[in-house]
Structures are given as structure tokens and as C-alpha cells.
Amino acid sequence: HISKLRKKLRERLGHDPIDSKRFLGYRQVF
């Protein structure tokens, strides 16, 4: 369930450039 939610969130953020950049930083930390 969590993995599916994260995938949807990742796709959603991918559409927003600002959010995507912030999300990329998050991914690098993990």
C-alpha cells in the first residue's frame, strides 16, 4: 500500500518542477 502511494506521489511531483526538485533531494537522502 505504501509503495503504491509513494509511486503515485512520485508521478504527481514529477509534473511539478519545483516539487520534483524538492523530491529529488529527498530521494538522494534516502
C-alpha positions as a Markdown table, in Angstrom:
| # | Residue | x | y | z |
|---|---|---|---|---|
| 1 | His | 0.0 | 0.0 | 0.0 |
| 2 | Ile | 2.7 | 2.5 | 1.0 |
| 3 | Ser | 4.8 | 1.7 | -2.1 |
| 4 | Lys | 1.8 | 2.3 | -4.4 |
| 5 | Leu | 1.1 | 5.6 | -2.7 |
| 6 | Arg | 4.7 | 6.6 | -3.0 |
| 7 | Lys | 4.7 | 5.8 | -6.7 |
| 8 | Lys | 1.6 | 7.9 | -7.2 |
| 9 | Leu | 3.2 | 10.7 | -5.2 |
| 10 | Arg | 6.4 | 10.5 | -7.3 |
| 11 | Glu | 4.4 | 10.7 | -10.5 |
| 12 | Arg | 2.4 | 13.7 | -9.2 |
| 13 | Leu | 5.5 | 15.5 | -8.1 |
| 14 | Gly | 7.2 | 14.8 | -11.4 |
| 15 | His | 4.7 | 17.1 | -13.0 |
| 16 | Asp | 5.6 | 20.0 | -10.8 |
| 17 | Pro | 9.2 | 21.2 | -11.4 |
| 18 | Ile | 9.6 | 22.8 | -8.0 |
| 19 | Asp | 8.1 | 19.8 | -6.2 |
| 20 | Ser | 10.2 | 17.5 | -8.3 |
| 21 | Lys | 13.4 | 19.2 | -7.4 |
| 22 | Arg | 12.5 | 19.1 | -3.7 |
| 23 | Phe | 11.5 | 15.4 | -4.1 |
| 24 | Leu | 14.8 | 14.6 | -5.9 |
| 25 | Gly | 16.7 | 16.0 | -2.8 |
| 26 | Tyr | 14.5 | 13.7 | -0.6 |
| 27 | Arg | 15.4 | 10.7 | -2.8 |
| 28 | Gln | 19.1 | 11.5 | -2.5 |
| 29 | Val | 18.9 | 11.5 | 1.3 |
| 30 | Phe | 17.2 | 8.1 | 1.3 |
